[in-house]
Amino acid sequence: MAKPFEQIVTTHGAMVLRVCRAVVGPTDAEDAWSETFLAALRAYPELPADANIEAWLVTIAHRKAIDITRARARHAVPVAEPPDEPTEPTMAGRPDALDGELWRAVARLPDKQRTAVAYRYLAGLPYREIAEITGGSTDAARRAAADGVKALRTNVGGRS
């Protein structure tokens, strides 16, 4: 017998929110989280009993993050005055998108490294499942996560 869906949300909700924050930034994370669990609720009755719930939820969150990123790219961001000099883009397209030095460093990672780090270290997924979600190889997922962690160690607080 399958667990009640509410128990799935209670058990995995915080992990999915952390992944969403790392992938799309805090501004859009709650929308991605909500969209993830709405889609999961619809699909849950058909989920095989032996499915890896975490990997399934991260896969849905990954797709919702892509949708949000694409939608954001299609919309202009109004500003009162254009900046005199170009600003450095962040994960959410805004300099204030993440709080703290670590989150700013995560935001600066290339997309593949950021998602690999989020899925491995925030969701705890094995590299094989990360590869399935992102459409790459297990070795590429392992390398992206390792390169991301190395960059974070180098860039956060000047530690290496």
C-alpha positions as CSV (number, residue, x, y, z in Angstrom):
1,M,0.0,0.0,0.0
2,A,1.3,3.4,-1.0
3,K,2.0,6.1,1.7
4,P,-0.5,8.9,1.8
5,F,0.7,11.8,-0.4
6,E,0.8,14.1,2.6
7,Q,3.4,12.0,4.2
8,I,5.5,12.2,1.0
9,V,5.3,16.0,1.2
10,T,6.2,16.0,4.9
11,T,9.1,13.7,4.5
12,H,10.6,15.2,1.3
13,G,9.3,18.7,1.2
14,A,12.3,20.4,2.8
15,M,14.8,18.6,0.6
16,V,12.8,19.6,-2.6
17,L,12.7,23.2,-1.4
18,R,16.5,23.2,-0.8
19,V,17.1,21.8,-4.3
20,C,14.7,24.4,-5.8
21,R,16.5,27.2,-4.0
22,A,19.9,26.0,-5.3
23,V,18.7,25.6,-8.9
24,V,16.3,28.6,-9.5
25,G,17.1,30.9,-6.5
26,P,15.1,31.9,-3.5
27,T,12.7,34.2,-5.4
28,D,11.3,31.4,-7.6
29,A,12.0,28.5,-5.3
30,E,8.5,28.4,-3.7
31,D,6.8,28.5,-7.1
32,A,9.1,25.6,-8.3
33,W,8.3,23.7,-5.0
34,S,4.6,24.2,-5.4
35,E,4.6,23.2,-9.1
36,T,6.7,20.1,-8.2
37,F,4.3,18.8,-5.7
38,L,1.2,19.6,-7.8
39,A,2.7,17.6,-10.6
40,A,3.7,14.9,-8.2
41,L,0.2,14.7,-6.7
42,R,-1.2,14.1,-10.2
43,A,1.3,11.4,-11.0
44,Y,1.5,9.7,-7.6
45,P,-1.3,7.2,-8.1
46,E,0.6,5.7,-11.1
47,L,4.0,5.6,-9.3
48,P,5.4,2.1,-8.9
49,A,5.6,0.9,-5.3
50,D,9.4,0.4,-5.6
51,A,10.2,3.8,-7.1
52,N,12.8,6.0,-5.5
53,I,10.6,8.9,-4.2
54,E,13.5,11.3,-3.8
55,A,14.8,10.8,-7.3
56,W,11.3,11.0,-8.7
57,L,10.7,14.3,-6.9
58,V,14.0,15.8,-7.9
59,T,13.3,14.8,-11.5
60,I,10.0,16.7,-11.4
61,A,11.7,19.7,-9.6
62,H,14.4,19.7,-12.3
63,R,11.7,19.9,-15.0
64,K,9.8,22.7,-13.2
65,A,13.1,24.6,-12.7
66,I,13.7,24.4,-16.4
67,D,10.2,25.7,-17.1
68,I,10.7,28.6,-14.7
69,T,14.1,29.5,-16.1
70,R,12.7,29.5,-19.6
71,A,9.7,31.6,-18.6
72,R,12.0,34.1,-16.8
73,A,14.2,34.4,-19.9
74,R,11.2,35.4,-22.0
75,H,10.2,38.2,-19.7
76,A,11.8,41.7,-19.6
77,V,12.7,43.0,-16.2
78,P,11.7,46.6,-15.8
79,V,14.2,49.0,-14.2
80,A,13.9,52.7,-13.4
81,E,17.3,53.5,-14.9
82,P,19.7,51.2,-16.8
83,P,23.0,50.6,-15.0
84,D,26.0,52.5,-16.2
85,E,28.0,49.3,-16.3
86,P,27.0,45.7,-16.9
87,T,26.2,43.7,-13.8
88,E,27.3,40.2,-13.2
89,P,24.3,37.8,-13.8
90,T,23.3,35.6,-10.9
91,M,21.3,32.3,-10.8
92,A,18.1,34.2,-10.5
93,G,19.1,37.1,-12.7
94,R,19.3,39.5,-9.8
95,P,22.4,40.4,-7.8
96,D,20.5,40.0,-4.5
97,A,19.1,36.6,-5.5
98,L,20.9,34.6,-2.8
99,D,21.9,35.4,0.7
100,G,25.3,34.7,2.0
101,E,28.7,34.1,0.5
102,L,28.1,30.4,-0.1
103,W,24.8,30.9,-1.9
104,R,26.4,33.6,-4.1
105,A,29.2,31.2,-4.9
106,V,26.6,28.4,-5.7
107,A,24.8,30.9,-8.0
108,R,28.0,31.6,-9.9
109,L,28.6,28.0,-10.7
110,P,27.9,26.9,-14.3
111,D,24.4,25.3,-14.6
112,K,25.7,21.7,-14.9
113,Q,27.9,22.1,-11.8
114,R,25.2,23.9,-9.8
115,T,22.5,21.2,-10.5
116,A,25.0,18.3,-9.9
117,V,26.0,19.9,-6.5
118,A,22.4,20.5,-5.6
119,Y,21.2,17.0,-6.5
120,R,24.1,15.3,-4.9
121,Y,24.6,17.2,-1.7
122,L,21.1,18.7,-1.1
123,A,19.0,15.8,-2.4
124,G,21.5,13.1,-1.6
125,L,21.0,11.4,-5.0
126,P,23.6,8.9,-6.4
127,Y,25.4,10.0,-9.6
128,R,23.6,7.5,-11.7
129,E,20.3,9.1,-10.9
130,I,21.7,12.6,-11.4
131,A,22.8,11.5,-14.8
132,E,19.4,10.2,-15.6
133,I,17.7,13.5,-14.5
134,T,20.2,15.8,-16.4
135,G,20.6,13.6,-19.4
136,G,24.3,13.0,-19.1
137,S,26.6,10.1,-18.1
138,T,27.4,9.0,-14.5
139,D,31.0,10.1,-15.0
140,A,29.9,13.6,-16.2
141,A,27.6,14.0,-13.2
142,R,30.5,12.9,-10.9
143,R,32.9,15.3,-12.6
144,A,30.4,18.3,-12.5
145,A,29.8,17.8,-8.8
146,A,33.5,17.5,-8.1
147,D,34.3,20.6,-10.1
148,G,31.5,22.5,-8.4
149,V,32.6,21.5,-4.9
150,K,36.2,22.4,-5.9
151,A,35.1,25.8,-7.1
152,L,33.0,26.4,-4.0
153,R,36.0,25.5,-1.8
154,T,38.2,27.9,-3.7
155,N,35.7,30.8,-3.9
156,V,34.1,30.8,-0.5
157,G,36.2,32.6,2.1
158,G,39.3,32.2,0.0
159,R,39.8,28.6,1.2
160,S,41.2,25.9,-1.1
